[in-house]
Amino acid sequence: MVEQPARCTEERRACCCVFPIVSLENYSLWNIVIMASDDIAQLADALSKTHVGDGELSYKGLGLKLDNAESVEELVCEIEQYHGLRALRLEGNTVGVDAARAIAKALESKDQLQRCYWSDMFTGRLRSEIPTALRSLGSALMSAGARLTELDLSDNAFGPDGVKGIEQLLKSPSCHTLRELRLNNCGMGIGGGKILAEALIECHRQSLAHGAPLKLRVFIAGRNRLENEGASALAKAFQVIGSLEEVHMPQNGINYAGVMALASAMRHNPELRLLNLNDNTFTKRGTLAMAQALRHLRNVQVINFGDCLVRSEGAIALAAVLREGLPILKELNLSFGEITEAAALVVAQAVTDKPHMEKVDLNGNCLGEEGCEALREAMENMDKGDMLASLSDDEGEPDDEGEEDEDDHENDDDYDDDDASDDCNEDNEEAGEIVKENGITRKDDSPAKPQSPPEITSFLSCPSAEKLLQLGEMRTDLQQTVDASDPHKAADVLLKIASLYSEEPETKSAVFETIDAVLKKLLSGSALQSYCFLSTLLVTMGILKGEGKVKKVSLVPGQLLCLEHAVQQEYFPQHHASLLYTFMSKKSEALESCSSASENLSSTLEKKCHGQRLSH
Ligand SMILES: *[C@@H]1O[C@H](CO)[C@@H](O)[C@H](O)[C@H]1NC(C)=O
């Protein structure tokens, strides 16, 4: 048996409670008030000795087994005596229904209580007991008129019903002031997530009506099996609340649909500092949606997408966001995400340019031994070797054979609807809200694209040098048919045009001219759009392993020669060239059929990237 807390000792007998006992706190307070008129310095001194303003009563970690009213007599006594109680720690004990009722009774007069640290306080209790106990405690807080700022109920395996136990409390004025809500590891499940979301929305609605809207800063709900539906419901609440600074929802079985919902909600929380979604399943689509959201969040310091299957294309999209946004990012966790070497290097280049960056974790990816070495070297060359977390769990280079099979079970789920939705569409964010119905996401209708002239349509359906020449002036109209928001089509069109390359001067110049017009447009948007386009281009060329079913082309030298021409042009930014160079300098089966064109492209890229370093 663990010892009872010894705080109530002297007053123990007097406590429950004929004469109200002036607590030590109040007594000192009174003294302080008198002193204050004499001597301010003394006041400060006295304040620091009596811990006025602390107001915390703690039973933390005592391992008390509190089953009934008798077992909490002393605790109740201490609560009752503690005038100005602001924080109550009950974590690490186990409280039964009757004990909770007795504690609740004592709390009914605690109108100044703000912080309830009530994690891990139902060990060994029946699931059915917990909601009842929570309801008693919650009712007491409400009738006391307490104004909570922190509520921690983590590690109470209360399940969906437990959420019902705090539903009324969460909706009540007692939670209008809530700043931190901790519900880690509570087994809430989809159902609990939905109830919680509704309660938070209601709390916000009512607090807003009272002129002081809920300003929740910290939300923690890791390990709760929220899945897509629970996460999407909560996303709605987050969007409404808009004041979040820290969101921790690791290990919740959320995949891209839930991640997309969370991403669009995060955009409405401009103060967001920390986002931890470790150990959920983003895949490419979820990662692109997150990348899109992160472009708008200027206060993010910590991103944990470790163990989230971010993959190479996702990593490249995040690198793009690092290029143009996230000005004060400190930590980025992209570990265990099936990211390959070149994509990891692109991330490394982007993080080393961030002034506040402290830690990047790329462990557990698919770099291979040489890749790990190259990454370490790259970081060290930029004098940022310390930033890189260990690479001790690298999974090795992906094994190309059987890659399709390996991926299929995941991708079936990812690609069950139209493939046009994995885009980098900037309008997507404005037209914005992803409409969710039964777990199916779709975008709001976008305006129909203008019809291309028949000559252009005919050229695109069956391209030939002859048709390209015949297009004459209309050639530059080809750029209107491409759009970085549909990178697959854009890559396809570009490669089609490039495949018509020939040494014959007229054709050559027509091809270059068209390529320039098309690429200029594709690279003129945000870094995110252009990186997405380039990574899609690399996937289509077979140089980067993409996700899902991708139509690959067999490369011809002319396509690489066109790229070589393009990268030398003014419109082709240095860091885009550097991205291409990172991929081109890796051996690739796809490039074998065009080895000399590919070597030329690499050395041209090297010159351009090297030139950049010298000019810095
Ligand atoms: C990143 O996430 C991984 C995987 O979940 C975890 O093991 C690792 O400790 C995290 N790294 C950092 C630097 O926090």
The ligand as an ORCA input file, in Angstrom:
! r2SCAN-3c Opt
* xyz 0 1
  C      11.116     10.688    -36.351
  O      10.144      9.673    -36.463
  C      10.660      8.386    -36.228
  C       9.639      7.363    -36.679
  O       8.462      7.418    -36.022
  C      11.096      8.296    -34.778
  O      11.570      7.011    -34.487
  C      12.189      9.334    -34.556
  O      12.579      9.365    -33.204
  C      11.745     10.728    -34.979
  N      12.912     11.592    -35.030
  C      13.056     12.692    -34.306
  C      14.308     13.476    -34.529
  O      12.236     13.048    -33.495
*
